Amino acid sequence: MVDLISALAILLPLPASGGAPPDVAELTEDYFLGEVPVVLSASRLAQPVSESPASMTIIDREMIEASGAIDIPDVLRLVPGFQVSHIAGQNQTAQYHGLASQHPKRMQVLIDGRSVYHSAFGGVHWDTLPIVLDDIERIEVLRGSNASAFGSNAFMGVINIVTRKAVQDRGRSVSALTGYNRTREATLRFGDRLGALDYRITLDGFTTDGFPNHVHTHTWWDSVGGPADPATLITGTPLAPETTPFELARNDSQQIGRLNFRGDWLLGSGDLMLLELGYVRNDRDNVLDNGNFEFNRPDENLRAYSGLLRWSRALQENAEVSLQVSYNRFLFDDRRIEFLIDDLDTGTTLFNFGPVLGGARLRNDRFDLELEHTLNFTEGWRVAWGAGLRVDRVSSANFAVDNDAVDRWQYRLFANTERYLDDEGRWILNAGLMLEHQDDQGNFASPRLALNWHLDEFNTLRVAVSQAYRMPSFWEQKGETRLFALEPDRYLTPGLPPFDYLLYTTGDNRIEPERLDTFELGLVSAEWIPDLSLDVRYFREWLRDYIDEVRYRGACVGCDGSTVAGIASHDLLIHENAGQLDLHGLEFQGRFHISDRTWLHGAASFVWSRGRRIKERDAAGNVIQTADIGDYVPEHTFSALLAHRFDHNWNGSIAYYRISIMNWPNDGDRLNPYDRVDLRLARKLRIGGQDAQIELIGQNVWNQEYAEFRSDNRFERRLFMRMRLAFP
């Protein structure tokens, strides 16, 4: 793979005088969303999709509104190859090409160029983003590795959320949503101009009771080892083992508050300044499942603070320089009384049922500084290059028993170039390289090379190869879950028989980064068939050094430096480079303008995957069980969105989603295929002289109940009503 990239790289010095790229000063919203849309997320250069080095999906305002989505992850169901699922309440996970645990770690998510990736556990907490759907202008999704442009977090793709400029939202607007299981949302947005500053403020409140209660038939044990009433967990009327159903509250409600500010300054002489500030407060409940029983966890508090400051200057000859600094802080507090096992009486036998993981507090800070320069060497040869510094810090007993901070420093250099190889501009070469140094991993290079061939004015072929690395998260590399006891007077009773198992998790500092080699062929067709745009991608991906949890049977005998009388040896979970996965498949997406009132968007993915991982070892480290992980990636996904504008200011849409069998790793379950149909009907009108819109939204309207992420997350029919009112 590297040899192939090196061989193709010799094409770079070839002379070229092809068509000139677009001028930076001319990049208006119409330019980005025209018949051949322009994207920024592929190579850091503004490029038409037909000249991009990777496959792209653009979700614009029209699609966002027509989808009837309640939150950002729901919109991603329209992207080929994506899997989106509720974990609990409004907490969701979204991932490209499977491998989607509760914390999917292989996608980079940006808001106006600021990474919102959490370095502690990896992935994105979607319910702590400071923006709402009304703030978004478009979402650019790059399908496939883009580490050459955005680093190791962009291992399998990039989601770049581009918010609306403040000047686009002058005036006031309010919106309210109500519906399924006490879901309610209220949003207030205000925009104005102050001198050379255009600004917008968004205030949002959201609450939901999450999934409905569900029925269980598990056995519960009392303090003397017999079946017990689940209402008390300790004593009560005996239940027949595994046969007596009872309803258990999910306790996965959420209350979210958001405050967001965006300011755009035009400083003169081509200087622009962007300032974004965000705060999110998320109070939520959750459910802990150990396989034998479930009980309600007390409240969890999440706080997220974010800031972005970017200065940019337009230089002569279509060049630009920018400097940006961003800061994210994520605070997590689990409101539970905590007692380390080390502090317990060593003569006390512990829990009267299964393992109990205790409360935790965590602080995750990320500081990022980046300088970027875009310039033209000659007509038809552009380069975007730059350097960056990132500092991640985590403070938690999950990473250091004494709560000392754990730091990680990362330095990066990057360059991406676009070169027209002939006078007609039919052959375009894109090359990119990211050099990263991480103080606990060393040096890594992520290259990409792509060649685009304009067959004619409508159709473009693309071939691309790339290599990417994903650095382990703090949790994978340094994580440690110690045991806590909750309410010891209630749960700790002398004389109990040994419980099922005691789970102790630690990280392995010798973990190597994951590596992904990718080859793809693409076809982009715009208006070859009138009013139809089409994107086809064939890909092969080779994932090596796959990181996952491996269970070491009976490996923990005083492994935390202490022993407790009456407790047998128990299992230990350790992250390691446990396996590999090979994927190949086809993806299709298209948009057909049936008439000036009706359009259809469709997306489909067909993936064939093969891979295995180590699942269990014995105490000595010998492999005793492996597992097939091919079903971590669904064989096919499909989505379609049909929208129509009726007379008298009515408009409506219908969406269809399908996903095949998929095994959600680690925290999730292996789930059956499902089909889901959503409907939306809206009308624009005037109320009190102001512009207004009323929407009726139905999700899973045929009520074909299915499961998301876990088998007990039953997704029923959900109905919502939303109203918007705008004031000048």
Secondary structure, 3 states (H helix, E strand, C coil): CHHHHHHHHCCCCCCCCCCCCCCHHHCCHHHHCCCCCEECCCCCCCEEHHHCCCEEEEEEHHHHHHHCCCCHHHHHHHCCCEEEEEEECCEEEEEECCCCCCCCCCCEEEECCEECCCCCCCCCCHHHCCCCHHHEEEEEEEECCCHHHHCHHHCCEEEEEEECCHHHHCEEEEEEEEEHHHEEEEEEEEEEEECCEEEEEEEEEEEECCCCCEEECCCCECCCCCECCCCCCCCCCCCCCCCCCEEECCCCCEEEEEEEEEEEEEEECCEEEEEEEEEEEEEEEEEEECCCCEEEEEEEEEEEEEEEEEEEEEECCCEEEEEEEEEEEEEEEECCCCCEHHHCCCCCCCECCCCCECCCEEEEEEEEEEEEEEEEEECCEEEEEEEEEEEEEEEECCCCCCCCEEEEEEEEEEEEEEEECCCCCCEEEEEEEEEEEECCCEEEEEEEEEEEEECCCCEEEEEEEEEEEECCCHHHHHCEECEECCCHHHHECCCCCCCCCCCEEECCCCCCCEEEEEEEEEEEEECCCCCEEEEEEEEEEEEEEEEEEEEEEEEECCCCCCCCCCCCCEEEEEEEEEEEEEEEEEEEEEEEECCCCEEEEEEEEEEEEEEEEEEEECCCCCEEEEEECHHHCCCEEEEEEEEEECCCCEEEEEEEEEECCEECCCCCCEECCEEEEEEEEEEEEEECCEEEEEEEEEECCCCCCEECCCCCCEECCEEEEEEEEEEC
